[in-house]
Amino acid sequence: MKDPMFLDFLNKDINILLETWKGGSEDFKIEGYNIISKVRKKTKKAKRHSGGIIVMIKKQFYKGITYLKDATSSQNRLWLKLDKYFFGLKQDLYLCAVYIPPFSSAHYDSDLENLENEISSFSIEGQIILIGDFNSRTAMKADYIENDSDEINNFDGIDLLPESYITDIDIRRVNQDSTLNTLGNKLLELCSSSRLRILNGRFLGDSLGYFTYMCNTGFSTVDYAIASESLLPEVKYFKTNDFTYLSDHVQINLYMNCSIISDTCMKKCLDEKRWHLIKSYKWTEHFDSNKLGVDGATEKLTKILQTIAENTCKVISKPTKKKKKKIKQLRYLEGEQNVELHCCHPCIKPVIENFKAILMFQNSEQQTRAIECLEKIRDAYKHNLNIQANLAEMYKQTKQSKREEDCKKNIERIIHSPNKDLEKARSLAEQGYILMIDLHSETTDSPEKKIMDFGDQVKEILESSSGRIQVAGCESILKDVSIIRKKLLGLHTNCHKETTQERKRAVKTLAEAIKSFENILQNDNTILTEVIVWKHYLGKAYHRLSGGSDEILSGLDKKIYMKKAVESFEQVAVHFQSTVPNEKESRILARTYAYIACIYIQKKHRIKSDEHLEKLKVKGITALQDPMRIAALADEICSKHPDRVTFNRLGILQAWENEWSKAEEYYNKSIVVYSDYNWFAYSLLCQLYLDKHVVNFRVAQQEARNSAELKKSKEYVKLSLEKRKTSTTLCRLAKVCKYTGEWKEAIEYLHTALCSHECDRHHELYAMLAYCLYQTKTFEGAVHVMIKAITIEPKNQKDPLNFRQFLEYLLEEFRVNFKSQRDKIGRERRSI
């Protein structure tokens, strides 16, 4: 009860806890909630209680909910009735918290059969929702009558079905769990006969039918939310959370549309005396005698209803509560910048110190400390505009108005000082540096979270709105599936666009800063080295931009950015070759050499078409002809001044040349220089052993799922993920699982990677996910993912190689199944 994560999970309007193992005498209280519980009787031989249900309801909603104590005799189910008037529903809603014991358990007592009887009685009075642990594995088998039709006739052509018969709608669902057990079959029969539909795998938040339970034998889906088919339009979304240390089951969340009526309004509406006007009003029998006819009668009735509404159900606007944003703890960014602080040039130091203080300020408990740190930094860099501006903002947020005004005065003094142009240029360069580190991909929520936030924003407007037209508009947005779908389909591309736009802003800001620096250089040559250092970071920013997503950048754009990156790096190399650089300047020169070598090996096909790039020489070496000699220059510098970034780049170069041992040596050198936050080196080691495994497989012509390379690869990738979770590393781990035949684990990692913003290889991930789903016999899910891949990802539309390969798998599966079915039919005919 004291675990903060557990308490954070219990923030919903209605919370259901199953298998609580709670005894009757044990107290369970949460502030702001009313508790309803059911305890399973303990057997004489048992050492502790088992089973048990707890339902927590927010106090403001408790009046609209009735506990139906006599609805069931089972200790594994708890029924609640949600009043339609209180919650603004069309019918009363009967909610059941369900736990179905395993079929082999001593506690199983025809639970599903008895549950079906209870549903039968309540479905006459209202709509049904079941939620809980059903211990039922349903695979992707339909929970409705497939190919249902109301045109079923006997041989005489007489319709066998009644006119009131409603045909089942074909609503496909996705499920990663491909197993179907006995309880799963029974549950599907219950759904089909009771017109209930499983929500898992059908709604936003669980569109791919995630697993809900894990144990030492693997993953499965046994926790469901199930609702009446007529209730589906009112379901906003259904979300399956991630696994945590709290339980071997995940938390599942169901969000529905409703319109809560206030207590005062409810009381007035239920008072019959307030409605005597409606009871006494009668329609005019002969409209001919009324000059206005139907229109007049309608207008008159409308006025009466408006009068009643104003006197009885007057809408009281609620004050909008500002929700506190949960700010992520950007430990990785802070840690990486700490590492950079030890080896960076002095001109970079203030921006990193400033950035660290800003990150610290995001934690409300460390705001005072963050201000103290930034004040010390300000004393060291009194003319730094960004430090003054950020400190003023911190004072503003902590309501220290006097200090805020002092900072503003300092900014005014700096702006009008003789060095104003230099400080403005430095300010721009520092802003470009922050933009260059891809802050967007670290701080922005996943696509599914964005969809949920969108729904929450509309819901908040809906709850706080007093205008009927605005309410109607919000409700239409919530119900408009096409709008939500369009937002979802565009999210991955939008995420790439946002990251690319941020990188473009970094380039633009750094370029503008350097232009200002160069104007100052005409009169003051003392800042030359500082300008060269910033040019190195401009080259790095161009290099990052040139490697962006093909969905956003054309090949021509990438070539232009690559050329500008080389030009910037060339200027850095020329400057430091003509001077005697110190230790930190030598590291910058080593990185510059490494970047040039990487570009000339990786982008060789694009460089050949450019005359300037083709003739580029570094220390007398033609880069295009011998890029590895330029890499050797970087290595020579690092022998005296070790640098983790340079070692990683040199390792990549050796890996491209299939020099595995040399690449591994460089990666290990990088880790020796600094192991903390060096996720990239561990991730590169994982890729190295993956590549070695693939090469060995091609040579041996047989797959070794337990090869030493795969074991090493898995070891390194886990070390990388401990330091930072990125889509690139998750993709590598998924590949390892794919090679080892751990399909379900691969699927989990791919799902996580696909929700990452810094991922620009969705086409590859989708194709791999479809393949893994295919291997688990989840054919419909595999087809669904591949369709999504070729409709969302432009790369797959331009070059559908993965799609063709996947289609071959499906055709082969169809051929095998068709042959087996044909043989089976042939045997049956021969036996007849």
N, C-alpha and C positions, 0 to 999 in steps of 0.2 A: 504493500500500500504506500510505501514511501519512495518507490522507484519513480523518478521524474518522467521517464518515457512512458511508463504504464499510465500515470495520471494524465499525461498529455493526450494519450489515446482516448481517454474517457471524457471527451469534450463535445460529444454529439448530443442531440436532443433526447434520443432514446439509445441507451447502451445495453447490449445483451451479452452476458458472460455465461459460458457453458463449462461443464465439468469443473466446477469451482471447488469441489471437495470440502464444501462448507458444512459444518454441523449446525444444528438448530440453535445452539446456545451462543455461537460465535457472532460477534458484532461486526457489522459492515456498514460504514457510513462515509458518504462523500458530500461535502458542503455544496448546497444548491440543488441536490437531487433527492427525490423520494425513491425508496427501495422496495421492490417486490421480489420475493425469493421463494424458491421451492427446494426442499432438501430431500435427497434420497435416503431412505432408511438404511442404517448400517446393519449388516448381518452380524451374527454373534461371533463368527470366526474372523471377521475383518478387523484389521488394526486401525484403520482410519475410514473416514467417509469417502464415498465415491460419487460421481455424478454431481448433480446440483445445478440450479439455474438461478441467476441473479439478473433482474432487469432494473436499470437505473433510468429514471425519468426526470427531466428538468421540472422544477416545481411549477413554473408558469404554464406547463402543458399538462400537468397531472390531473387538473379538473376535467379535461376533455377525454380522459382515458379511464376505462373500467376494467378491473381485474376480474376475469370470469373464472372464479375459483372452482366452480362445479362443471366446467366445460369438459374436463377430462379427468379420468381416474389415474392416468399415467404419471409417474414421477419424472418422466423425461420430456414433458411438454408443458408449456405455460401459455394460456390464451389471454389476449387483451383486446378490448374493443375501443377503437378510436371513433369518437362521435363525429358524424358528418357535418353537423352544424358548427361545432367548435373549430374543426380543421378546414372547413370550406370544401368538403368533398361531395361528390354526387351521391355516394352511398356510404353507409357505415363501413369501416375497415376493420377486419378481424385479423390481428397479428398474432402469430404463433412462434414462440421461441422453441426450437426443436432440437432434440438430441436423439438420434436413432442409434442404438448400440449395434456393434458388429453382429452379423447374422449368427456367428458361432458363440456369441456371448451369452452368459447365463441370465443377463438382464434383458435380453431381447424377448419381447412378449407380443408378437404380431403387431409391432408398433406401426408399421406402414398401413396395414389393413385397418387398424383402429383409427389412425389419423385420417384415412379416407372417409370413414363414417362421420367423423367430426367436421370435416370440410363440407361434406354433403349437407349437413344441417345448417352450417353458417353461411354457405354460399347462396342460400335462398334469401337471406336477410341482408347480405352485403358482399363486399369484395374481400379477397383473401391474400395475405402475404405470409409465407413461411420463410424463416431464416434460421440457419444454424448448421450443425454438423450432422450430416445424414449418413456418413460412412458408406456412401453410394458412389460408385465410379461409373459414370454414364457414357464415357467415350464421346463420340459425336453422333450417337443415335438420336433420332428425332423424338421430341417429347410431344408430338402431335401426329395426327393421321396424315401420312404422306399421300400426295395426289388425291386429296379428298374432293369429293364432288357431290352436289345435291341431285345429280341426274342419274340416280341408280334405279333401274326399272327391272321388273320381272319379265318373264318370257312373253307375257301378254301386253307388255308396254305400259303397265300400270306403275306409277311412281311408288316405290316402297318407303320413301322417307316422308315425314310430315312436312307441311309447308313452313313450319317454324324452325326447321333444321338449319343450323348455322354451320357452314363448312369451316374446317380448320385452315388457317392461313399458313403458308410456307414461310417460316421465319428461321433462317439458318443460324446456327451458332457455332462458335469455334471452341475447341477444347484441346489443350496440349496433352491431357491424359487420354491415352488411346485404349485404356483397359475398360472393359465392361464386366461388372460383377453381378451377383444375384440381386443384391439390394439395389443396384443401379437399374436393372431391368424392372424391378418392382416400382421404383420411384418414377420411372418414365411412363409406366402404365398408369400410375396414379395421376400424373400430370395430364396424360392424354384423356383419361376418363373425366377428370374434373375441370378441364379447360384451364389448366395452370401452365405457366411457361417459366423455364429456368432463365434467370437474368444473366448468369455468368456467360461470358463470351459473346454477348449481344449488344453491349452498351459501351459508351466512352468510359475509359478507365480500366476496362478489361476486354478490349476488343479482340485480343488474341487468346482469351480463355486461359489465364495463368493458373499455375498450380497453387493449391491452398494448404497443403500438408507435406511435411518431409519427415523421413525417418531413415534409419540406417540401410533400408532396402531401396530407397529412392523417393521420388516425388509423386504426388497424386492430387486429384481434385475431389474433395469430399464435402467441402463447405459451400453451401448454395444460398442464394436468395431466390425465392420462387413466388410469382405473383399471378393473379387472375389475368387472363389475356386482355380483358377490357381495361385493365389498369396500366398496361404498357405505355400508352401515350402520356401518362402522368409521371413516368420514371424519367428523371433528368439524366442521371448517370449512375453507374455501379462501378465501384473501384475495389480492386484487390491490392492491398498494401504489400510491402516487401516483408520478407522473413526477418525476424528479430530474435534476440536471445530470450525474450519473454515467453515464447511458446513455440511448439513445433507446428502450430497452425498460424496462418496469417490472419490479420484483421480484414474483414470485408465490410464495405460501406455502401449503403443504399441511400440515394438522395431523391426525394420526390417533391412534386409541386403540391402546395397546399396554401390556404389563405386563412391564417389564424384570426379569429374574431376575439376582440377584447372582452373582458369579464362583464363590463357595464353593458356593452352592446348585446352580449349573449343573454344577459338577464332580461333586458327589455324585449328582445325578440321572442323569448319564451313566455312572456306575460301575455296571456290571451286578451286581456282588456285593451291592450295597445293596438289590437288588430280588428276592433269592432267595425271600423269603416269598410274593410274589405268584405266582411261577412254581410253587411247590410246593403252593399251595392249590388244591383241587378242590371243585367244587360237589357236594353230596350228590345222588346219582341218585334215591333214593326218599325224597321228603319226608314220606311217611306214617309212616315209621319215626322221624322226628324230631318230637318233641312240639311244638316251637315252629314247625315248618314253615318257610315262606318268610320270615316275620318274624324268626325266630331266626337263619336263615342270613344275612339282610341285616344284622342287628345285629352278628353275628360278623364279617362282612366289613368292616363300618364300623369296628369296633375295630382290625382288622388294618391297614386303610388309615390310620387315625389314628396308630397306632404307627409305621408307615413314615414318614409325613409328619413326625412329631416327631423322628425319628432322622435323616432325610435332608434335608428341606426346611424346616428351622426358620426362621420368618420373623424377620428382624432388623430392628427399627424403626430408620429412619434419622433422625438429628437434623434437625429442620426448619430450613432456612436462611431467614432473614428477607431478603426481597427489598427492595433499596433502591428506593424510589419515585422515579421520574423526575419531578422538579418542573419545571413549565413556567416559562420565563423570561417574566415578565409585563411586557415592556418597554413595551407600549402603556399599561397602567394606570399605571406609574411615570411615563411621559412626560406623560400627560394630567394627572396630579396635580401634576407640576412646573409645568405651564402654569397650573393653578388657583392654585398657591402664590403666583404673582406678583400676582394680583388679588383674592385672598380676604380676608375679614375676619379680624382677629387671632385671634378665637376659633376659627377653623377651622384655623389654622396648625399647632397641635400635633398634630392628628389626621393631617394630611397628612404631616408630618415623621415621625411614628411609623409610618405606613403605608409610606412609602418605605423606612425602615430594615428593616421586616419583609420587604418584597419583596427587598431586597438580601440578607437573611439566607438566603433560599431557595437562593441560589447558594453551594455549599459553599466555593468559593474566596474568597468575599467575606464570610464570616461574621465574621471578626475586625474588618474595616472596618465592618460593619453594627453590631456591638456598640459600637465607638468612636463612631459617629455617634449612636446612641441614648443613649449616656452623656452626650454634649454636649447633646442635647435634654432629657434628664432634669435636667441642671444648670440649664437655662433654665426648665423647668416642673417644679419640685421636688414639687409637690402633685398632679401628674397621675397618677391611678390606673392608667390604661391603659398609660402609658409604663413605670411601675414593674412592672406585671404582665408585659408583653412582655419587658422586660429580664431579669426573673427566669427566664422560660421560655428565653431565649437562653443564660443562664448554666447552666441545667439541662442543655440539650442539648450544651453544650460542656464539661460536667463541671467547672464552677467553683462548687463547693458553698458556699464561704464568701461569695462575692458574691451568690449566690442567696438565702442566708439574710438578708443585709443588705437586699436588696430587699423581702423578705417583712416584715421589721421596719418598713421605711419605709411599706409598705402599711398595717400595723397602726396606725402613728402617724397616718396621714392619716385612717383610718376613725374614729379616736377624737379627732380634732382639732375645734376649734369650727366649721370650715368643711366638715365632713364631708358635709353635705347638698348643698352646692354642688358639691363635687368628684364626688359620686355622680351628680348630675344631668348634669354635664359628661361623665362617663364613659359614661352611657347615650346621650347625644346623639352622641358620637363613634362609638359602636358602630352607631347608626342610620345615620350618614353612610356608614360602610364598607359596610353592607348595601345601601344605596341605590344604589351604583355597579354593581350586578349582577355581583358577584365570581363568582357561580356560573357564569354563561355564559362567563366568561373562563378558568376553571380546570378545568372538568369535561370529561371526554373525550366523544367522539362516541358515538352509539348503537352503532355497530358495534364500537367499542373496548370499550364496556361489556359487550357479549356475549362478546367474546374474553376479557376479564378474568374474567367469571363462569366460563367454561370453565377458565381457568388456575387459579382458586381451587379448583375441584372437583378438578382434576388434581393440585394440590399436596397436597390432603387425601388423595387416592388414593395418591400416592407415599409419603407419610410415615405412612400408617396401618398398624398391625399387626393390627387386628381384621378378621376375615373379613366380619362383618355390615356393618361400616362401609364396607369396600371394595366389597361388593356394592351397597350403597346409592349410593355415588358413581358406580359404573359405570352404574347404572340412570338416574341423573340425566343423565350424559353422553349416553346413548343415547335419552333421552326427548325426541323432537323436539317434541312438543306443548308441553312446558314452555318450551323455548327459544323456540318460536314465540310463545307468549303474552308472554314477556318482551320480545321484539322488537316485537310489535305495540303493546305499552304504552309503549315507550320514548319516543316522540316526545311523547305526552301527559304522561308522567312528567316529562320535561325541562321542559315548560311549567309543570307543577305546582311543580317545585322552584324555578324562577325566580320564579313568582308568590308562593310561600310565603316566599321570601327578601325580596321586596318588602313583603309583609305584615308580616314581622318588622321591617323597617326602619321602617314606619309606626308599628307598635306601640311600638317602642323610642323613637323620636323623640317620639311623643305622651306617653309615660310621663315622658320627660326634661322636656318642657315643663310638664307638670303639676307636677313637682317644682320647676322654676324659678318657676312662678307662686306656689307656697306660700312660697318664699323672698322673692319680690317684695313680699310684705305687710310685711316688716320691712326689706328692703334694695332700694331702687329703683335702685341704681347698675348693676345688671346688666340693666336693661331692654333696652338696644340689643342686647346679646348674645342675649337671649331672642327678640327680633324676628328676628334673623339666623337662628336655629335654626328659627323658624316658617316662614321662606322655604324652608328645605330640607325641612321637613315638607310644605309645599304642593307642592314638586317631587316628593317621594316619593308623595304621593297622586295627583298628575298622572300619573306613570309607571304606577302601579297601575291607574288608570282606563283606560289604553290596553292592558291585558293581553289575553291570548288569549281568544276567545269560547268555547273548549273548557273553560276553567276558571271564568271569571267570567260571571255573568248580566248582562243589561242593567240590572237594578235595582242590582246591586252596583256596576257602573261609574258609574251616576248618583250613588250615595251618595259614592263616592270623589271624583268630579269636584266635587261640592258642597263637600266638606271641603277640597279643594285651593283652590277659590275663596275660601272663608272664611279660610283661612290667608294667602293672598296679599292679601286685603282688609285684614287686620290689619297686614301689613307696609307696604302702601301708605299707610294712615292714619297710622301712626307716623312714617314718614320725611317725609310731607307737612307734618307739624307741627313738624319740626325742620330744622336746616341740616346735611344729611348731608355727610360727607367724601367723598373720591374713591371709596374702596372701598364705602362704604355707598350711594353714588350708583349704582354698577354693580349692586348687589343690587336697588335700586329699579327700574332700567331692565329688568332681567330679569323682575321681578315684573310690570311693565306688559306686557311682551311675552308672558308666559305667560297673563295674563288675556285679552289680545286673541286669542291662539291658541285658547283654550278657547271663547270666545264666538263665534268664527267656525266652528270645526270641530264643536262640539257644540251648535250653535244649536237643533236639534230637541229636545234633552233639556232645555235651559235653559228653554224656553218653558213647560214644565209645572211649573216651580217658582217660587213667588211671590217668594221672597227673591232668588233669582238673577236673576229677570226685572227687578227694581227696582234692582239694584246700580248705584251710581254711583261713579266714580273721578274725583276732582277736578272734580265737577259734571257729568261726562259719563256718560250712561246707557250702560252697557257693551253691552247687547243691541242698542240702536239704532245706535250708532256705534263699534264696536270699533276701527276704523282710526284714530280720533282718539286712542284710548288707546295704540295702537302709535306714533303720532306723538310722544307724550310720552316714550316709550322712546328714539326716534330723537333727540329733542332733547337728552337726557342724554348719549347716545353721541357727539354732536358734540363734547362737551367731554371725555368719559371713554370712549373706544372700548372695546367689549367684544365678544369673538368670539361668545359664547353669544347675546347679544341680537341681533347682526347676523344670525346664522343663523335665529333665530326670525322676525325681521322679513322676511327673504327668503322664508321659507315662507308668510307671510301674503300677500306680493305675488304669489307663484306661484299661490296659490289664487284670486287675483283675475285671473289670466292677464296680470299686468303683468310680462312676462318681463325686460325691460331693467332695471326697478327691482329685481327679485329677484336678477338677476345682479350688480347693483351692490352689494347688501348682502352676498352671498356673497363677493365679491371683497374687500370691506372686512374681513370676518371673517378671510380668509386674510392680508390685510396686517397685521392685529393680531397674528396668530400662525399661521404656516403649518405648523410642525411639529406632528404629532399631530392636526391639524385635519382628520381624515378626513371628518367630517360635512359640511363645507362643499363639498369636492370631490364627495362623493356626491350632495349636493343639486344641484350644477351639472349632474351627469350626468342626474338626473331632470328638470331643467328643459329640457335640450335634447331629451330623449326626448319630453316633453310637447309641445314645439314641433314636433317631427317628426310626431307623431300629428295635431296640429291642421292642419298643412300638408297632410298626406295626405288628411284629410277635405275640405279645401277643393279640392285639386287632383284628387281622386277617382282618383289613381293612385299606386302605390307607388314611391318612389325609394329604392332600397337603398344608394345611395352619396351620400345627401344630406349637406350640410355639417353639419346638426344631429347626425346619427348619428356623424360623424367626431369632432365636438367632444365628444359624449357619451362615446364610447369613450376619448377622451384623458383626460377628467376621472375616469372610473371607475377607470382604471388608476392614476392618482395617488392616489385614495382607498384602493385595495387595497394600495398600497405602504406606507401608514401603518397600516392596520388592516383585517383581513379579516373582514367581517361578512356575514351572510346577506342583509341588505337590499341591500348594494352588489353582492354576487354575483348577486342576482336582477335588479338593474338591468343588469348586464353581460350576463346571459343574454337579457334583452329586446332589448338592442342587437344581439346575435348573431342573435336570432330575426328582427328586422327586416331585417338584412343577408343573411339566408339562410344563415348559418353554423350549421347545425343541430347538427353534432357538437360544436363548441365550446360551444354553448348547453347541450347535454346534460351536458358535463363540469362547467360552472359550477353547474348546477342540482343535480347529485349532491352537490357540496361544500356548497352552501347547505342542503340537506336534512339534513345531519348536524350542523348548527349548533344550539346550545341556545337562542340568543336569537331564533331564527326563530319567529314566530307566524303565518306565512302559508303553511303547508304545503299547504293546499288549492289555493292559486294556483300554487305551485311544481309540484305534482304534475300539475295540468292542463296547465301549460306544457310539462312534461317529456313528457307523453303526446303532445302536439301535435308536439313536435320529433321524437320517435321515429316518429310517423306520417309526418312529412315525409321521414325517411330510409328509409321503406318497412319499418321494423321494426314491423309491425302487431301481432304477438303481444306484443312488449315493451310497446307502447303500451297495449294492452288490459290487460296485467298491471298497469301503473302506475296506470291509471285505476280498476281494481278496488280496488287498494290505497288509492287516494285516497278512494273513497266508503266503504270499510270502516273506515279508520283515522280519517279526518278528519270530525268531526261537522258542520263547516260545509258540506261537500258533501252531507251527508244532509239538512240543513235547506234548502239552496238549491242544487240540483244543476244550476245553469245551465251550468257548464263541462262537466259530464257530458253534458248534452243536446247541446251544441255538438260535443263529441267524437263522440257517437253519430251525429250527422249526417255527420261526415267518414267514419266507417266505413261507414255505409249508402250513401253516394255511391260509395265505393271498391268496395263489394260490387256496386252497380248496374252500374258500369262493367265490372268483371270478369265479371259474369254475362252482360252483353250481348256482350262479346267472346268468351266461351266458347260462348254460344249461336250466334253467327255462325260460329264455327269449326266447331262440330258440323254446322251447316247446310251449310257448304261441303263438309265431308267426305262427308255423305250424298249431296249432289248429284253429287260426283265418282264415288261408287260407282254 
